[in-house]
Amino acid sequence: MRGYLDETLTPRVEVTLFDIEKIGKDFSCVIDTGFTEEIYLPVKFAEELNLEISGVEPIMLADGSITKVSIAPIFLRWCGKTREVIALIGGGKDILIGIKLLSDYELKINFTKGVVELL
């Protein structure tokens, strides 16, 4: 799977997310190695995909504070395979891909070429 570095040198990959009717839509997602879960969706994307909230979970933020986020199951296409994961849903503007999705892959970032690879 290949991705790219955006204008701020943030690593991104295109991921297909499926709505409740299993219709896929591609989204640019930030690879966030500080995020320990699978995927984080800002509320606007969860609403766009008509996800069904299944609960609320506390999470610890980078500054050590605790906040609560909604959770919902979602299907996504990741490295050529469709799989179901639990999405965390809250504020923000970017969809985040966390280390639980990255853990089976080698992440390579070539800053000089602007290329991100998952091998």
C-alpha positions in Angstrom: 0.0 0.0 0.0 1.4 3.4 -1.0 0.6 6.8 0.4 2.1 10.3 0.3 3.3 13.2 2.4 1.0 16.2 2.3 2.2 19.8 2.1 2.9 19.8 5.9 4.9 16.5 5.5 2.1 14.5 7.3 2.0 10.9 6.1 -1.3 10.0 4.5 -2.9 7.0 2.8 -6.2 6.6 0.9 -8.5 4.2 2.6 -12.0 3.0 1.5 -14.6 3.3 4.3 -18.0 1.7 3.9 -21.2 3.2 5.0 -24.0 1.3 6.7 -25.3 0.1 3.3 -21.8 -1.2 2.4 -21.1 1.5 -0.2 -17.4 2.4 -0.2 -15.9 5.9 -0.4 -12.3 6.8 -0.4 -10.8 9.1 2.3 -7.4 10.6 2.8 -6.3 9.4 6.3 -3.4 10.5 8.5 -1.0 7.8 9.7 -0.7 8.6 13.4 1.9 6.4 15.2 0.9 8.0 18.5 -2.7 6.8 18.2 -2.9 3.3 19.7 -6.3 2.2 18.3 -7.3 1.3 14.7 -9.2 4.3 13.3 -10.5 7.6 14.6 -13.2 9.5 12.7 -14.3 13.1 13.2 -18.0 13.3 13.8 -18.7 14.8 10.3 -17.3 11.6 8.6 -19.2 9.3 10.9 -22.4 11.2 10.0 -21.6 11.1 6.3 -21.2 7.3 6.5 -24.4 6.9 8.7 -22.5 4.9 11.2 -24.5 3.4 14.1 -23.0 4.4 17.5 -22.6 1.3 19.7 -21.3 2.9 22.8 -19.0 5.3 24.5 -15.4 4.7 25.7 -12.9 6.7 27.7 -9.6 7.4 26.0 -6.4 9.0 27.1 -5.2 11.9 25.0 -1.5 12.7 24.2 -1.5 15.3 27.1 -2.6 12.6 29.6 -6.1 13.8 30.0 -9.1 11.5 29.7 -12.1 12.1 27.5 -15.0 10.0 26.2 -15.6 9.2 22.6 -18.3 7.3 20.8 -17.5 4.0 19.1 -19.0 2.3 16.1 -18.2 -0.7 14.0 -17.1 0.1 10.4 -15.8 -1.8 7.4 -12.8 -0.6 5.6 -10.5 -1.7 2.9 -7.0 -1.9 4.2 -4.0 -3.1 2.2 -6.3 -4.9 -0.3 -8.5 -6.6 2.3 -11.9 -5.6 3.7 -12.2 -5.9 7.4 -14.4 -4.8 10.3 -12.9 -2.6 13.0 -14.1 -0.4 15.8 -13.9 3.3 15.0 -13.5 5.9 17.7 -15.6 9.0 16.9 -15.0 12.5 18.2 -13.8 16.0 17.3 -11.1 17.0 14.9 -10.8 17.3 11.2 -8.6 14.3 10.1 -9.3 10.6 10.0 -6.5 8.9 11.9 -5.0 5.5 11.2 -3.5 4.1 14.4 -0.9 1.5 15.3 -3.4 -1.4 15.6 -3.9 -1.2 11.9 -0.2 -0.7 11.3 1.1 -3.4 13.6 1.3 -6.2 10.9 3.2 -4.0 8.5 6.5 -2.2 8.0 6.0 1.5 7.6 8.5 3.3 5.4 8.4 7.1 4.9 10.7 8.6 2.3 10.7 12.4 3.0 12.8 13.3 0.0 10.4 11.5 -2.5 7.2 12.3 -0.5 6.3 8.6 -0.5 4.7 6.5 2.3 4.8 2.7 2.0 3.2 -0.1 4.0 5.0 -3.4 3.3 
